[in-house]
């Protein structure tokens, strides 16, 4: 079973994503901040990270940079309410697979996840 880590400071969104993605067959866990994300990923390899950009403390870019420094090889999809061209370009330079705006369409998110996992 493919594993996904959701990293978002909105706990309700994390719970919804966990429920939706579990229903379609993924093993999903979540954390609500960047520090916990790095700690989790350092000991629990996952195939995919759904990562918010705007979070207190370590933001999504900080998490991406630390993942790269620590050679954490999970695929990453940015899921953010603060989508703009500059952020999308910076994300791509850091190795992000896809960039999705909130509110998301679940079917589109699922297609992006499937694409990322089969990369």
C-alpha positions as CSV (number, residue, x, y, z in Angstrom):
1,X,0.0,0.0,0.0
2,X,1.4,3.4,-1.0
3,X,1.9,5.8,1.9
4,X,1.1,9.5,2.0
5,X,1.9,12.2,4.6
6,X,-0.3,15.2,4.7
7,X,1.5,18.3,6.1
8,X,-1.0,21.2,6.9
9,X,-1.7,23.3,9.9
10,X,-5.5,22.9,9.2
11,X,-6.3,19.8,11.2
12,X,-9.8,19.5,9.8
13,X,-8.4,19.5,6.2
14,X,-5.8,16.8,7.3
15,X,-8.6,14.6,8.7
16,X,-10.8,15.0,5.5
17,X,-7.8,14.2,3.3
18,X,-6.9,11.2,5.4
19,X,-10.5,9.9,5.2
20,X,-10.8,10.5,1.4
21,X,-7.5,9.0,0.5
22,X,-7.8,6.0,2.8
23,X,-11.2,5.2,1.2
24,X,-9.4,4.9,-2.2
25,X,-6.7,2.6,-0.8
26,X,-3.8,4.8,0.4
27,X,-2.1,4.6,3.8
28,X,-2.3,8.2,5.1
29,X,-0.9,10.0,8.1
30,X,-0.7,13.7,8.9
31,X,1.2,16.2,10.9
32,X,0.3,19.9,11.4
33,X,3.7,21.6,11.1
34,X,7.0,21.6,9.3
35,X,9.1,20.5,12.2
36,X,7.0,17.4,12.8
37,X,7.0,16.7,9.1
38,X,10.8,16.5,9.0
39,X,10.9,14.4,12.1
40,X,8.3,12.1,10.7
41,X,9.9,11.8,7.3
42,X,13.3,11.1,8.9
43,X,12.0,7.9,10.5
44,X,9.0,6.9,8.3
45,X,9.7,6.9,4.6
46,X,6.6,7.7,2.5
47,X,6.0,7.7,-1.2
48,X,4.3,11.1,-1.3
49,X,3.9,14.2,0.7
50,X,1.0,16.6,0.3
51,X,2.5,19.8,1.6
52,X,1.0,23.2,2.5
53,X,3.2,26.3,2.0
54,X,1.9,28.6,4.7
55,X,2.4,27.2,8.2
56,X,3.6,28.7,11.4
57,X,7.3,27.9,12.1
58,X,8.8,26.0,9.2
59,X,6.8,26.8,6.1
60,X,6.5,24.4,3.1
61,X,9.6,25.8,1.4
62,X,11.7,25.2,4.5
63,X,10.4,21.6,4.6
64,X,11.3,21.1,0.9
65,X,14.8,22.5,1.4
66,X,15.4,20.3,4.5
67,X,14.0,17.2,2.7
68,X,16.5,17.9,-0.1
69,X,19.4,18.4,2.4
70,X,18.5,15.1,4.1
71,X,18.0,13.2,0.8
72,X,14.4,12.4,1.7
73,X,13.2,11.1,-1.7
74,X,9.4,11.3,-1.4
75,X,7.4,12.8,-4.2
76,X,5.9,16.2,-3.2
77,X,2.7,17.9,-4.2
78,X,2.1,21.4,-2.9
79,X,-1.5,21.9,-1.8
80,X,-2.0,25.6,-0.9
81,X,-4.5,28.4,-0.7
82,X,-1.7,30.8,-1.6
83,X,-1.0,29.7,-5.1
84,X,0.9,32.1,-7.4
85,X,3.4,31.8,-10.2
86,X,6.4,32.7,-8.1
87,X,5.6,30.0,-5.6
88,X,5.0,27.5,-8.3
89,X,8.3,28.2,-10.0
90,X,10.2,28.1,-6.7
91,X,8.5,24.8,-5.8
92,X,9.4,23.3,-9.2
93,X,13.1,24.3,-8.7
94,X,12.9,22.4,-5.3
95,X,11.6,19.2,-7.0
96,X,7.9,19.4,-6.5
97,X,5.9,17.1,-8.7
98,X,2.7,19.2,-8.8
99,X,1.1,22.4,-7.4
100,X,-2.6,22.4,-6.5
101,X,-4.7,25.3,-5.2
102,X,-7.1,25.0,-2.3
103,X,-10.0,24.5,-2.4
104,X,-9.0,21.4,-4.3
105,X,-11.1,19.2,-6.5
106,X,-10.7,15.6,-5.2
107,X,-10.7,14.0,-8.6
108,X,-8.0,16.3,-9.9
109,X,-6.0,15.8,-6.7
110,X,-6.3,12.0,-7.1
111,X,-5.1,12.2,-10.7
112,X,-2.1,14.3,-9.5
113,X,-1.3,11.7,-6.8
114,X,-1.5,8.8,-9.1
115,X,0.7,10.6,-11.6
116,X,3.3,11.5,-8.9
117,X,3.4,7.9,-7.5
118,X,4.0,6.4,-10.9
119,X,6.8,8.8,-11.8
